[in-house]
Amino acid sequence: MKALVMVIVAVAVLLLVVGLAVNTLSFLLGVAPVLLVVAIVLLLLGRFKGRRIPR
């Protein structure tokens, strides 16, 4: 799970850099934050896996 999160973060950062560098591919600026959010959600799900969150 940790490797998947690292891959998603790396792809998101790469897309962000490419989107900033190339004006014609500016739609990547919309994709990169979405991938970062997905990576954070997966990271949180991995940390709380098997544990009950107290109410």
N, C-alpha and C positions, 0 to 999 in steps of 0.2 A: 504494500500500500504506500509506503514511504517513497519507493522508487517511482511509482506512478505520479505522486504529487510533485516530485522533483522534476520529472519530465514535463508535466503540465506547466510548472512555473518557468522552466527554461524556454519552452515554446512561447509562452505568453510574453516573456521579456524579449525574445527574439522578434516576435511579431510587432511589439511596441517599438523597438529600435528601427525595424524595417519600415514601419508605418511613418515614423517621424522622418526618416531619411528620404523616403520616396513619396513625393506628393501625390502621384497617381494611384498609389496603393493606400490612400488614407483610410479606407474602410477597415484596414487592419487595426486602427486605433480603437475601433468599436469591439473587435474580437478579443484583443489582448486583455482588457479589464474583465470580460466575461470569463475567460480562462483562469484568470487570477482568482476570481470568486469561486469557481469550481474547485480549484486547488485548495483553497482555504476550507471549504465545506468538507472536502474529502479528508483533509488533515484533522479537522475537528471530529469527524465521524470515526476516524481511526483511533483518536485519543480516548474517546468515550466508549469504544467498543467493549462490550462485556461488563460495563459498569452502569449502574442505575444512577441517574442524576437525582439527587434528593430534592423533594418539593419544599 
